[in-house]
Each structure stands twice: as C-alpha cells, then as structure tokens.
Amino acid sequence: SASPGVRPLSRCPLAWGRAALQLPGLPLAPCRAFSNNKILVELDESSGVATMKFKSPPVNSLSLDFLTEFCISLEKLENDRACRGVIFASAVPKIFSSGLDITEMCGKSTEHYAEFWRAVQEMWLRLYGSNMVTVAAVNGSSPAGGCLVALSCDYRIMVENPKFSMGLNEAQLGIVAPFWFKDTFVNVVGHRIAERSLQLGSLHPAPEALKFGLVDELVPEEKLQEKAEAVMAQWLALPDHARQLTKSMMRKAVLDRMVAHREEDIQNFISFISKESIQKSLRMYMEMLKKKKS
C-alpha cells in the first residue's frame, strides 16, 4: 500500500533500485528475503529521504540478525543515488531499541562473540560514517546500544514523554561501554556529562536528555514524523558535498581510531564477555527480565 513515488524496500534487497533492472537474456537475480524482516525500509524518491523502521518485537534488541539486516539496508541506501537521507524510527510502541541482545553474549562460543561484536562495530562504522543525512526519530526508550544508534545520527528528536529515557547504562549491568561508544557520547554531550553518566550507567528521562544535549529537541508523539521530515529538509537544502566533507572532518578521528584498533577491540570484548563473573551477571539479568515478563 505504498503511496506513489514511495518504494517499499524491505522485501527483496537484491531487487533494489538499479539492481532491479532486468538485462535481456539474463535470468532474474535470486531474491532473498531479509533474514527475519526486522527492518522496514521505504524510500521516497521525490524527496530522496528513506525511512528505516525497526520492527523486531518485543524491544528491537540488536541481535546478530538485526545488525546484519541494518548494515545491508544502510549499504543499499548509501549506494542508491536517489537516496540522500535516512530517518530512523521504531515500529514497536514505547521502545526505540533496547540495545545489544544479551542472548548473543551469554553462553555462546568465542567464534560467536567475535562474529557478533564485528557486526556491532560494522553497524556503528556505517552509521557514524554515513554520507547521508541521518535523523533519529526516537519514539520510545533507548538504552545502551539503542542510545548509540541515536548518538551516531546527525540529529536526534525524541518524544516528549518523561517515561521514555535514553543513555549508555552499561555500568548497571556490570559491563563497560567500549571506547568508541564513549567517544561518540563525549562528542555529543561533552566530557563531564559523559563521564558522570557513563560511570553511573544513567538513563536520562526525555526532559533531562534534552537538557544534557543527548537529544536536540522534544516533540509530541503525533508531531514526530513531521518534525523529522522538516529537519531533514533543512539539512538537505545544503549542497551534499560541503555537508559530507564537513561531517567527515568532524568524525574522522573517532572513526579512524576504531578502525585502527578494531581487532584488538574484538579480542577485548571476547575476553571480557567470556569471564565467568560477567556471564553470571548476564544470566542473573536475563532471569530478572524473565520474572518481569511473567
């Protein structure tokens, strides 16, 4: 039921954009549905703006499947000349993303931990380094990795509901936000707020998130999409090359640092997450979540 000029892009990544042009005499490219269709993508060619909606109930946790699909979707849009900007939002009520999927970090092999962590890095590298304008329309709570997704965008708009909160709360789970999470956070809110917030594992309710600069503005829920589109139009009014070069200049040092230490960061994650004490605290946290559900 897409409106005219809007292409739903979530169903077949290979039949995307110019790749869908059928060359005479060649068989159709095999069409692989997205892993679990955890992300809905639509591109409005008239405006050049795509929307990526997270649809992985109950809480849009960043599983390996979700991260893989996220990277594929972003890469496709990055390579589509019709697309200049992306709005990120959630199709699940009251939650933007709950962050990294704890089941991916508990009781698995070192190979699995390495694969999972590489996917987390890849998601951030692609999003933080994207040439497109990226706007986070945060329509629910966004702790930990969910907060990182929003922080990596160019602009953040959040629903003005004090029940919704965001922050890097890893310390509460007994884990430590990696240096590139920290760098991204510091670049948004400044060193002192980041230091205090990271040490306490704070989750900031929407009004506080605005006060600390974690988000750029708060709007009523029914105005969120409209506001995101208005902000996007303002950013897209500039010549792409000037904006892209400026963004690259501002973010390059942080991106380069991660790339230079990527393998070391993966090894650090594996040795940390494999510790019995960490596994124990993750198991306890999962038990607590199960009790909450029941």
Disulfide bonds with the S-S distance in Angstrom:
Cys12-Cys31 2.25
